[in-house]
Amino acid sequence: MDTNCKKTAQELSLSEKQVSAVITLLDEGGTIPFIARYRKEMTGSLDEVAILAIRDRVAQLRELDKRRETILNSLIKQEKLTPELEKAVNEAETLAVLEDIYLPYKPKRKTRATAAKEKGLEPLAKMIFEQKDFDLHAEAVKYIDAEKGVNTEEETLQGARDIIAEWINEDADARKEMRELFLKEGILTSEVIKGKEEEAQKYKDYFEWKEPVASVPSHRMLAMRRGEKEQFLLLNIAPPQEQAIDLLKRKYLISDNGISAQVEIALKDAYKRLLSLSMETEIRLNTKKEADEEAIRVFAKNLRQLLLASPLGQKTILAIDPGFRTGCKVVCLDKQGKLLHNETIFPHDPQRKTLESSAAIKNLCKKYEVEAIAIGNGTASRETESFVNGIDLPNSIITVMVNESGASVYSASGVAREEFPDHDVTVRGAVSIGRRLADPLAELVKIDPKAIGVGQYQHDVDQTALKQSLDDVVMSCVNSVGVELNTASRELLSYVSGLGPQLAKKIVEYRNEHGPFKSRAELIKVPRLGDKAFEQAAGFLRIRDGENPLDSSAVHPESYYIVEKMARDLNCGIEDLIKTSLFRSKIDLKKYVTEEIGLPTLNDILNELDKPGRDPREKYEAFAFAEGINAIEDLETGMTLPGIVTNITNFGAFVDIGVHQDGLVHISNMADKFVKNPADVVSVQQKVMVTVIEVDRGRRRISLSMKSDPFGKEDSTDKKPKKRDKEKAPELVGDLQAQLAMLKAKFNG
């Protein structure tokens, strides 16, 4: 068992056997959804979250090992590697510690210390650093050497102090202690760059800001860093200087004489010129990394909720992309999302062809037997909704407002152009709106997740880490739902375990040439789709009405023989097992346990037989905004309105109430009791009731509340003590900038 396995097991509170199994499966090309679903006996039934944690931690440790190997090779080439140094390098558990050990030996550009060493001043520096009692003047003058550029006694002492300062800066123990001080006592300060007060107004909250770096929330850190990047703010991170200097004094001053006075000068210089800058850079990197991780975590959670939103299902849909001057683009889609018809109507000003537009909608609904109408929630959406609701349509047709974030990105993409080469972006956008109602997951996978608008500061975080996390989420969602092999788009198939874009393309080409797949086994005929890809993908692909009834379920083909044996033992067919609960109730799972197949897999099989290919997403429920509230001008303080959560951040949730501008429910207004994490209260796409507590029409900002008594008219029986309110005060003040930045990112890209 390697050390990385042991360390990961200890950190994640798992057995080494579990971690080893996961590492082996991942190294063999297994995907996280496949391992979690079909290798439970090997992993001890670890879920995707645990497997993901193992993958990421092992990757970090392997990167650390690569750096360790590089450092050891460098020390060998320098002929500086001693047994003690090798032991220290091999035992370093973090990159920071490893770099601290290597720092004295790391090739560096010329410094004041290296220049002093070249002048022969290192022996004097050693004598001073030891702080023994000697005649400093007598020793210092010995090192005056005009040829080496040392002309005075003060120059000898300055050179010696430069060397001592570098020794202190490169002392691994000193760096460790200073790092802890910066983390525990460091203060983050922000101030506006002089002369930029006017143009930096969006960062006004941070013109004079001070906060312990240990407690700054991720969204605030990212907001201030963005202000610094745009050259409006100056940021600084440091503990009180006296504390840092005192730490070094306690560590290095061992006497009280003229010699120690030289060391004190050197250590102050070491801190101000070297150590403080190095520590600030490191803390900046660490806090940025932590802020990125938190922002990415929030984004990933929101994306998961959005992707797993309830689908309306296979219905004939009329979709409308609303507009005023250019009209409303109307498309009709069949149950599989195929475009049947498109046209443009003009029910609004300036044309206002209301009668003609009404007749067109009625005729289309009748001709194509429309079951639902999807209306994009952009410009003219509420007006279009009112227009449609005013048409005498059958009660069986539901009208739904659909979040169209990212639809314009899809409509201009190569994917959309390839599918609809003869139609413009308006038609493609309307198609996307309709399909998003039918199946949000299948449509949203065609769009870059960053364009969907459910993240915070997504353009400021580590883009590689963001992409990895969002890809993990999309793959997890796609495979948890399952994919219909004969109707899925290439984009949807590309997220199926073991496939990817190239194999997805091959599958679609094969399907177009040979017709629908009749069985999962036929996948092997797809060019370049080998045994490994089949093993990883087959269980997540569905074939409705295929040759084998199990092909529509999540039972993996490798386990078909078990179901067949169950059917033989009960003297019935596989279809009988699926349709009749009486047969399933007679199955004794223990009879089918083998060395490879245990009860976890057998229980999964039995559950699939009970509800083959079931969709884990919740059942769709229709939603409607309040009638007559169509624009921000219609809002009044105190109104209670229905809304849909569109985005969740660490400081609150954004809610669409149907006025073309999302309102913010700040974390302090999310519930009657104290809320630490907004995601504990609401989820993306959740339907909520909110009260308008403030409307700023000039800045188009809406403040909402989900409290039962948002204006505090009644005595609260669940008030937090004043201490808690005091703790929240910085959060309430500081989040203004985060809100502004979020709104800008969401609506202006």
C-alpha positions in Angstrom: 0.0 0.0 0.0 1.7 3.3 -1.1 2.0 6.3 1.2 -0.4 8.3 -0.8 -3.1 5.7 -0.3 -2.5 5.6 3.4 -2.5 9.3 3.8 -5.6 9.8 1.7 -7.4 7.1 3.7 -6.5 8.7 7.0 -7.5 12.2 5.9 -10.9 11.1 4.5 -11.6 8.6 7.3 -11.8 5.7 4.8 -10.2 2.2 4.8 -6.9 1.8 2.8 -8.7 -1.0 0.9 -11.4 1.3 -0.3 -8.9 4.0 -1.3 -6.6 1.5 -3.0 -9.5 0.1 -5.0 -10.7 3.5 -6.2 -7.1 4.5 -7.2 -6.7 1.3 -9.2 -10.1 1.7 -10.9 -9.4 5.3 -11.8 -5.9 4.5 -13.1 -7.5 1.8 -15.3 -9.7 4.4 -16.9 -12.8 4.0 -14.8 -15.1 7.1 -14.5 -16.5 8.3 -11.2 -20.2 7.5 -12.2 -19.2 4.0 -13.3 -17.2 3.2 -10.2 -19.9 4.5 -7.9 -22.7 2.6 -9.6 -21.1 -0.7 -10.8 -18.1 -1.4 -8.6 -19.7 -1.1 -5.1 -18.2 -4.4 -3.9 -14.7 -3.2 -4.7 -15.1 0.2 -3.1 -17.3 -0.6 -0.1 -20.2 1.3 -1.8 -18.5 4.6 -1.9 -20.6 7.4 -3.5 -19.5 9.9 -6.1 -18.6 12.5 -3.5 -16.1 10.2 -1.8 -14.6 8.9 -5.0 -14.2 12.5 -6.2 -12.4 13.4 -3.0 -10.1 10.5 -3.4 -9.3 11.4 -7.0 -8.5 15.0 -6.2 -6.5 14.3 -3.1 -4.4 11.6 -4.8 -3.8 14.0 -7.7 -2.5 16.6 -5.3 -0.2 14.2 -3.5 1.2 12.9 -6.9 1.9 16.5 -7.9 3.7 16.9 -4.5 5.7 13.8 -5.3 6.7 15.1 -8.7 8.0 18.3 -7.1 9.8 16.3 -4.4 11.6 14.2 -7.1 12.6 17.4 -8.9 14.0 18.9 -5.7 15.9 15.8 -4.8 17.5 15.6 -8.3 18.5 19.3 -8.0 20.1 18.7 -4.7 22.0 15.7 -6.0 23.3 17.7 -9.0 24.4 20.5 -6.6 26.1 17.8 -4.4 24.2 19.2 -1.4 22.0 16.2 -0.6 22.7 14.9 2.9 20.9 12.0 4.7 19.2 14.6 7.0 18.2 16.8 4.1 16.9 13.8 2.1 14.8 12.7 5.1 13.4 16.2 5.5 12.4 16.4 1.9 10.8 13.0 1.9 8.8 13.7 5.0 7.5 17.1 3.9 3.7 16.9 3.8 2.8 20.1 2.0 4.2 22.0 -0.9 4.9 25.1 1.3 7.0 23.0 3.7 8.8 21.4 0.8 9.6 24.7 -0.8 10.8 26.1 2.6 13.3 23.2 2.9 14.5 23.8 -0.7 14.7 27.6 -0.5 18.4 27.9 0.7 19.5 25.6 -2.2 17.2 26.9 -4.9 19.1 28.6 -7.7 18.4 32.3 -7.4 19.3 35.5 -9.2 21.9 37.7 -7.6 20.8 39.2 -4.3 22.4 41.5 -1.7 23.4 38.5 0.3 25.1 36.7 -2.6 26.9 39.9 -3.4 28.1 40.1 0.2 29.3 36.5 0.1 31.2 37.2 -3.0 33.0 40.0 -1.1 34.1 37.4 1.5 31.8 38.7 4.3 30.2 35.3 5.2 32.6 34.5 8.1 31.9 37.9 9.7 28.1 37.2 9.3 28.5 33.9 11.1 30.3 35.5 14.0 27.7 38.2 14.4 24.8 35.7 14.1 26.3 33.5 16.9 26.1 36.7 19.1 29.2 35.9 21.1 31.0 38.7 22.9 33.8 40.0 20.7 35.3 43.3 19.5 33.0 44.1 16.6 35.0 47.0 15.3 38.3 45.0 15.3 36.7 42.2 13.4 34.8 44.4 10.9 37.8 46.3 9.7 39.6 43.1 8.8 37.1 42.7 6.0 37.7 46.1 4.4 39.0 45.3 0.9 38.9 48.0 -1.8 39.5 45.5 -4.6 36.4 43.7 -3.6 34.4 46.9 -3.2 34.3 47.0 0.6 35.6 50.4 1.5 34.3 51.1 5.0 33.5 49.4 8.3 29.8 50.1 7.8 29.9 48.4 4.4 31.3 45.3 6.0 28.6 45.3 8.6 25.9 46.0 6.1 27.0 43.1 4.0 27.1 40.8 7.0 23.5 41.9 7.9 22.4 41.2 4.4 23.6 37.7 4.7 22.0 37.2 8.1 18.7 38.6 6.7 18.7 36.0 3.9 19.5 33.2 6.4 16.5 34.3 8.5 14.3 34.5 5.4 15.4 31.0 4.4 15.0 29.4 7.8 12.2 26.8 7.4 11.2 26.9 11.0 10.9 30.7 11.0 8.8 30.6 7.8 6.5 28.1 9.4 5.9 30.2 12.4 5.5 33.4 10.4 3.1 31.6 8.1 0.9 30.6 11.0 1.1 34.2 12.3 -0.1 35.6 9.0 -2.9 33.1 8.8 -4.1 33.7 12.4 -3.4 37.4 12.9 -3.1 38.7 9.3 -5.3 41.7 8.4 -6.6 42.3 4.9 -6.8 46.0 4.1 -8.2 47.6 1.0 -8.0 51.2 0.0 -8.8 53.1 -3.2 -5.9 54.3 -5.4 -5.7 58.0 -5.0 -7.3 59.9 -7.9 -9.5 57.0 -9.0 -12.4 57.6 -6.5 -14.9 58.6 -9.1 -14.3 55.8 -11.7 -14.0 53.2 -8.9 -17.5 53.9 -7.4 -18.6 50.3 -7.9 -15.9 49.3 -5.3 -16.9 52.1 -2.9 -17.5 49.7 -0.1 -13.8 48.7 -0.2 -12.2 52.2 -0.3 -11.4 51.9 3.4 -11.8 48.2 4.3 -10.2 46.2 7.0 -10.9 42.6 8.0 -9.1 39.5 9.5 -7.9 37.4 6.5 -8.9 34.3 8.4 -12.6 35.2 8.2 -13.0 37.0 4.8 -15.7 35.2 2.8 -14.8 34.0 -0.7 -17.1 36.4 -2.6 -15.6 39.4 -0.8 -12.1 38.3 -1.4 -12.8 37.8 -5.1 -14.6 41.2 -5.3 -11.6 43.0 -3.8 -9.1 41.1 -6.0 -11.1 42.1 -9.1 -10.9 45.7 -7.9 -7.2 45.4 -7.5 -6.8 43.7 -10.9 -8.8 46.6 -12.5 -6.3 49.0 -10.8 -8.9 50.7 -8.5 -7.9 49.2 -5.2 -4.7 48.5 -3.2 -4.7 45.4 -1.1 -2.4 44.4 1.7 -2.2 41.3 3.9 -0.1 41.4 7.1 -0.3 40.9 10.8 0.6 43.8 13.1 4.3 44.5 12.3 5.2 44.5 16.0 3.9 41.0 16.5 6.0 39.7 13.5 9.2 41.4 14.7 8.7 40.1 18.2 8.3 36.6 16.9 11.7 36.9 15.2 13.3 38.5 18.2 12.2 35.7 20.4 13.7 33.2 18.0 17.0 34.8 17.1 18.1 37.3 19.9 20.1 35.3 22.4 22.1 38.1 24.1 21.9 41.7 24.9 25.1 43.4 23.6 26.3 45.3 20.7 26.5 42.2 18.6 22.8 41.3 19.1 22.0 44.9 18.1 23.4 44.0 14.6 21.2 40.9 14.5 18.1 42.9 15.5 18.8 45.3 12.6 19.2 42.3 10.2 16.0 40.6 11.4 13.9 43.7 11.0 15.3 44.1 7.5 14.7 40.4 6.8 11.0 40.8 7.8 10.3 44.1 6.0 12.3 43.4 2.8 12.0 39.6 2.4 9.9 37.6 4.7 6.7 39.8 4.9 6.6 40.1 1.1 7.1 36.3 0.6 4.5 35.5 3.2 2.0 38.0 1.8 2.4 36.5 -1.7 1.9 33.0 -0.3 -1.2 34.0 1.8 -2.6 35.8 -1.2 -2.2 32.6 -3.3 -3.7 30.5 -0.5 -6.7 32.7 0.1 -7.3 33.0 -3.7 -7.2 29.2 -3.9 -9.6 28.9 -1.1 -11.9 31.6 -2.5 -11.8 29.9 -5.9 -12.7 26.5 -4.3 -15.6 28.0 -2.5 -16.9 29.9 -5.5 -16.5 26.8 -7.7 -18.3 24.7 -5.0 -21.2 27.1 -5.0 -21.3 27.2 -8.8 -21.2 23.4 -9.1 -24.0 22.9 -6.6 -26.2 25.5 -8.4 -25.4 23.9 -11.8 -26.4 20.4 -10.4 -29.7 21.7 -9.2 -30.4 23.5 -12.6 -29.4 20.4 -14.7 -31.6 18.2 -12.6 -34.6 20.5 -12.8 -37.9 18.8 -13.4 -38.5 18.0 -17.1 -41.9 18.4 -18.7 -41.2 15.3 -20.7 -42.0 14.3 -24.2 -44.7 16.7 -25.3 -45.5 18.6 -28.4 -44.4 22.1 -27.6 -44.9 25.6 -29.1 -42.0 27.8 -28.0 -41.9 31.6 -28.3 -38.8 33.8 -28.1 -40.5 37.1 -27.3 -39.6 40.5 -28.7 -41.2 43.9 -29.4 -40.0 45.6 -32.6 -38.6 42.5 -34.3 -41.6 40.4 -33.2 -41.9 37.1 -31.4 -40.3 34.1 -33.0 -42.6 31.0 -32.8 -41.5 27.4 -33.3 -43.4 24.1 -33.0 -41.5 21.0 -31.8 -42.6 17.4 -31.8 -42.3 15.0 -28.8 -38.6 14.3 -29.6 -37.8 18.0 -30.0 -37.7 18.0 -33.8 -38.5 21.4 -35.4 -41.8 21.2 -37.3 -42.6 24.8 -38.1 -41.4 28.4 -37.5 -42.8 31.8 -38.1 -42.8 35.3 -36.6 -45.8 37.1 -35.1 -46.2 40.7 -34.0 -48.6 41.0 -31.1 -46.9 44.0 -29.5 -46.1 47.6 -30.4 -45.1 49.0 -32.7 -46.9 46.7 -35.2 -49.5 45.3 -32.7 -51.1 42.7 -35.0 -53.0 41.2 -32.1 -55.8 39.5 -34.1 -53.5 38.0 -36.7 -51.0 36.8 -34.0 -53.8 35.2 -31.9 -55.2 33.4 -35.0 -51.7 32.1 -35.8 -51.2 30.7 -32.3 -54.6 29.0 -32.3 -54.0 27.5 -35.7 -50.6 26.1 -34.8 -51.9 24.6 -31.5 -54.6 22.9 -33.4 -52.5 21.7 -36.4 -49.7 20.3 -34.3 -51.8 19.2 -31.3 -49.7 21.4 -29.0 -49.6 20.3 -25.3 -47.5 23.1 -23.8 -46.4 26.6 -24.7 -42.9 27.7 -23.6 -42.1 31.5 -23.4 -38.6 32.8 -22.9 -38.2 35.1 -19.9 -36.3 37.8 -21.7 -37.5 41.1 -23.3 -41.3 41.2 -23.7 -41.8 38.0 -21.9 -44.5 39.1 -19.5 -46.3 40.9 -22.2 -46.2 37.8 -24.4 -47.4 35.7 -21.5 -50.4 38.0 -21.0 -51.1 37.9 -24.8 -51.0 34.1 -24.9 -53.2 33.8 -21.7 -55.7 36.1 -23.5 -56.2 33.6 -26.4 -59.0 31.2 -26.1 -56.9 28.0 -26.0 -57.9 24.6 -24.7 -57.4 24.3 -20.9 -55.2 21.2 -21.4 -52.4 23.5 -22.9 -50.2 24.8 -20.2 -48.2 28.0 -20.5 -44.8 28.1 -18.9 -42.1 30.9 -18.5 -38.7 29.4 -19.3 -35.4 30.7 -18.1 -33.5 31.5 -21.4 -30.1 32.2 -19.9 -27.5 30.9 -22.4 -30.0 30.4 -25.2 -28.4 33.1 -27.2 -25.0 31.4 -26.7 -26.4 28.2 -28.0 -28.2 29.8 -31.0 -24.9 31.3 -32.2 -22.8 28.2 -31.5 -21.4 25.7 -34.0 -23.7 23.0 -32.6 -26.8 25.0 -33.4 -25.5 26.0 -36.9 -24.8 22.4 -37.6 -28.3 21.3 -36.6 -30.1 24.2 -38.2 -28.0 25.5 -41.1 -31.0 27.0 -42.9 -32.3 29.0 -39.9 -31.2 32.1 -38.2 -30.3 32.6 -34.5 -33.8 33.7 -33.6 -35.3 30.3 -34.7 -32.5 28.4 -33.0 -33.0 30.4 -29.8 -36.8 29.6 -29.8 -36.0 25.9 -30.3 -33.6 25.9 -27.3 -36.3 27.5 -25.1 -38.8 24.8 -26.1 -36.4 22.0 -25.6 -35.3 23.4 -22.3 -38.9 23.0 -21.0 -39.1 19.4 -22.2 -35.7 18.3 -20.8 -33.4 20.9 -19.2 -30.5 18.5 -18.9 -30.5 17.4 -22.6 -30.6 21.0 -23.7 -28.2 22.7 -21.2 -25.4 20.3 -21.9 -25.0 22.0 -25.3 -24.1 25.3 -23.6 -20.9 26.2 -21.8 -21.9 26.0 -18.1 -20.3 29.4 -17.5 -22.9 31.0 -19.8 -25.9 29.7 -17.8 -25.5 32.3 -15.1 -25.6 30.3 -11.9 -22.1 31.1 -10.6 -20.3 33.9 -8.7 -17.2 35.5 -10.1 -16.8 32.5 -12.5 -14.5 34.6 -14.7 -12.1 35.4 -11.8 -11.5 31.8 -10.5 -9.0 29.2 -11.7 -10.5 28.3 -15.1 -8.9 24.8 -15.2 -10.3 23.9 -11.8 -13.7 25.4 -12.7 -13.9 23.4 -15.9 -12.9 20.2 -14.2 -15.6 20.7 -11.5 -18.3 21.7 -13.9 -17.5 18.8 -16.2 -17.7 16.4 -13.2 -21.1 17.8 -12.3 -22.5 17.5 -15.9 -21.2 14.0 -16.2 -22.7 13.0 -12.8 -26.1 14.5 -13.7 -26.2 12.9 -17.2 -25.3 9.5 -15.9 -27.6 9.6 -12.9 -30.5 10.3 -15.2 -29.5 8.0 -18.0 -29.5 8.7 -21.8 -31.8 7.4 -24.4 -29.4 6.0 -27.0 -31.6 6.4 -30.0 -32.6 10.0 -29.6 -29.7 11.6 -27.6 -27.8 14.4 -29.2 -24.0 14.1 -29.7 -23.4 16.7 -26.9 -25.5 14.6 -24.4 -23.8 11.4 -25.4 -20.4 12.9 -25.0 -21.0 13.1 -21.2 -21.9 9.5 -20.9 -19.3 7.5 -18.9 -16.5 6.2 -21.1 -17.5 8.0 -24.3 -16.4 11.6 -24.9 -16.9 13.8 -28.0 -15.3 11.5 -30.6 -17.1 8.3 -29.7 -20.4 10.3 -29.3 -19.9 11.5 -32.8 -19.3 7.9 -34.1 -22.4 6.7 -32.3 -24.6 9.4 -34.0 -23.0 8.6 -37.4 -23.7 4.9 -36.9 -27.3 5.6 -35.8 -27.9 7.8 -38.9 -26.5 5.2 -41.2 -28.0 2.0 -39.7 -31.1 3.3 -38.0 -32.0 3.0 -34.3 -30.0 0.6 -32.0 -31.9 -2.5 -31.3 -29.8 -3.5 -28.3 -26.9 -2.3 -26.2 -24.8 -5.2 -27.5 -24.9 -3.5 -30.9 -22.8 -0.7 -29.6 -19.7 -2.9 -30.1 -20.3 -2.4 -33.9 -19.6 1.3 -33.6 -16.1 2.1 -35.0 -13.5 2.7 -32.3 -15.9 1.8 -29.5 -13.9 -1.0 -27.7 -14.6 -3.2 -24.8 -13.5 -0.7 -22.2 -15.7 2.1 -23.5 -18.6 -0.4 -23.7 -18.1 -1.5 -20.1 -18.0 2.1 -18.9 -21.0 3.4 -21.0 -23.5 0.6 -21.5 -25.2 0.8 -18.1 -26.0 4.5 -18.5 -27.5 4.1 -22.0 -31.2 3.2 -22.4 -33.0 1.6 -25.4 -36.7 1.9 -25.1 -38.6 -1.0 -26.7 -35.4 -2.8 -27.5 -34.9 -6.5 -28.0 -33.9 -7.0 -24.4 -36.2 -5.4 -21.8 -33.2 -4.9 -19.5 -31.7 -2.5 -22.1 -34.2 0.2 -20.9 -32.9 -0.2 -17.3 -29.7 0.7 -15.4 -28.9 -3.0 -15.0 -25.4 -3.4 -16.6 -25.1 -5.9 -19.4 -22.4 -7.7 -17.4 -25.1 -8.6 -14.9 -27.8 -9.7 -17.3 -26.9 -13.4 -16.6 -27.9 -12.9 -13.0 -31.4 -11.6 -13.9 -31.7 -14.5 -16.4 -30.9 -16.9 -13.7 -33.5 -15.3 -11.4 -36.1 -15.7 -14.1 -35.2 -19.3 -14.7 -35.3 -20.1 -11.0 -38.8 -18.6 -10.8 -39.9 -20.3 -14.1 -40.8 -17.0 -15.7 -39.5 -14.5 -18.3 -37.5 -11.3 -17.7 -40.5 -9.2 -18.6 -42.5 -11.1 -16.0 -39.9 -10.2 -13.4 -40.3 -6.5 -14.3 -44.1 -6.4 -14.6 -45.0 -8.6 -11.6 -44.1 -7.6 -8.1 -45.1 -11.1 -6.9 -42.2 -12.7 -8.8 -39.7 -10.1 -7.4 -40.9 -10.7 -3.9 -39.9 -14.3 -4.2 -36.3 -13.5 -5.1 -33.7 -14.5 -2.4 -30.8 -12.3 -3.2 -28.4 -14.3 -1.0 -28.7 -17.2 -3.5 -27.0 -15.0 -6.2 -24.0 -13.7 -4.2 -20.7 -14.6 -5.7 -17.1 -13.5 -5.2 -17.6 -10.7 -7.7 -21.2 -9.8 -7.1 -22.5 -8.9 -3.6 -25.7 -7.6 -2.1 -25.1 -3.9 -3.0 -25.2 -4.8 -6.7 -28.0 -7.3 -6.3 -30.1 -4.7 -4.4 -29.5 -2.2 -7.2 -30.7 -4.9 -9.8 -33.8 -5.6 -7.8 -34.6 -1.9 -7.5 -34.2 -1.5 -11.3 -36.5 -4.4 -11.9 -39.1 -2.7 -9.8 -38.8 0.6 -11.7 -36.7 0.1 -14.8 -35.0 3.3 -16.1 -36.7 5.5 -13.6 -35.9 9.2 -13.9 -34.5 10.5 -10.5 -35.7 14.0 -11.2 -38.8 15.4 -9.5 -42.1 15.5 -11.3 -42.8 18.8 -13.2 -45.0 21.3 -11.6 -46.4 24.3 -13.5 -45.5 27.8 -12.2 -46.9 31.3 -12.9 -45.7 34.8 -12.0 -48.1 37.2 -10.4 -50.5 38.8 -12.9 -50.1 42.5 -13.6 -46.5 42.6 -12.2 -44.5 42.8 -15.4 -41.9 45.4 -14.8 -39.8 46.9 -12.0 -42.1 50.0 -12.2 -45.0 47.7 -11.1 -43.4 46.8 -7.8 -44.3 48.3 -4.4 -42.8 47.7 -1.0 -44.7 45.1 0.9 -45.9 43.1 -2.1 -45.8 39.3 -1.7 -45.0 37.6 -4.9 -44.2 34.1 -6.3 -40.7 33.7 -7.7 -38.1 31.1 -8.9 -34.6 31.0 -7.4 -32.2 31.5 -10.3 -28.8 31.7 -8.5 -27.4 31.0 -5.0 -24.4 32.7 -3.6 -22.7 32.8 -0.2 -24.5 36.1 0.6 -28.0 35.2 -0.5 -30.2 34.1 -3.4 -31.3 35.8 -6.6 -35.0 35.3 -7.4 -36.9 35.9 -10.7 -40.3 37.5 -9.9 -41.1 38.2 -13.5 -40.0 41.8 -14.0 -36.9 41.2 -16.1 -34.6 41.9 -13.1 -33.8 39.3 -10.5 -34.3 40.5 -6.9 -31.8 39.6 -4.1 -32.9 37.8 -0.9 -29.9 38.6 1.3 -28.8 35.9 3.7 -30.1 38.1 6.6 -33.6 37.9 5.0 -33.8 34.3 4.1 -35.5 32.9 7.2 -36.8 33.9 10.6 -33.8 32.3 12.3 -30.1 32.9 11.6 -28.9 31.4 8.3 -25.3 30.4 7.8 -25.5 29.0 4.3 -28.2 30.1 1.8 -27.9 26.7 0.1 -29.3 25.1 3.2 -32.6 27.1 2.7 -33.2 27.2 -1.0 -32.1 25.5 -4.2 -31.9 26.7 -7.8 -35.2 26.5 -9.7 -37.1 26.3 -6.4 -40.4 28.0 -6.3 -40.6 30.5 -3.4 -42.8 33.3 -2.0 -41.0 36.6 -1.4 -41.9 40.0 0.0 -40.6 43.2 -1.7 -38.7 45.2 1.0 -37.0 47.8 -1.2 -37.0 48.9 -4.8 -34.3 51.1 -6.2 -35.6 51.9 -9.7 -32.7 54.1 -10.6 -30.1 51.4 -10.1 -32.6 48.6 -10.9 -32.1 46.8 -7.7 -34.7 44.8 -5.9 -34.4 43.7 -2.3 -36.6 40.7 -1.2 -37.3 38.8 1.9 -38.5 35.3 2.7 -39.1 36.1 6.4 -42.6 35.7 7.8 -42.4 39.2 9.2 -40.0 41.0 6.9 -40.6 44.4 8.4 -40.4 43.4 12.0 -44.0 44.4 12.8 -44.5 41.6 15.2 -42.3 40.6 18.2 -40.0 37.9 17.1 -39.7 34.8 19.4 -36.6 33.6 17.7 -34.2 36.6 17.8 -30.5 36.0 18.0 -28.5 37.7 20.7 -26.9 41.1 19.9 -23.6 39.3 19.8 -24.7 37.4 16.7 -26.0 40.6 15.1 -22.7 42.2 15.7 -20.9 39.3 14.1 -23.2 39.7 11.0 -22.5 43.4 10.7 -19.4 43.2 8.4 -21.2 40.7 6.2 -24.1 43.0 5.7 -21.9 46.0 4.8 -19.4 44.1 2.7 -21.9 42.2 0.6 -23.1 45.3 -1.3 -20.1 45.2 -3.6 -20.5 41.4 -4.1 -24.2 42.0 -5.0 -23.3 44.7 -7.6 -20.6 42.5 -9.1 -22.9 39.5 -9.3 -25.6 41.5 -11.0 -23.1 42.9 -13.5 -21.7 39.5 -14.3 -25.2 37.9 -14.6 -26.8 40.5 -16.8 -23.9 42.0 -18.7 -21.7 38.9 -19.1 
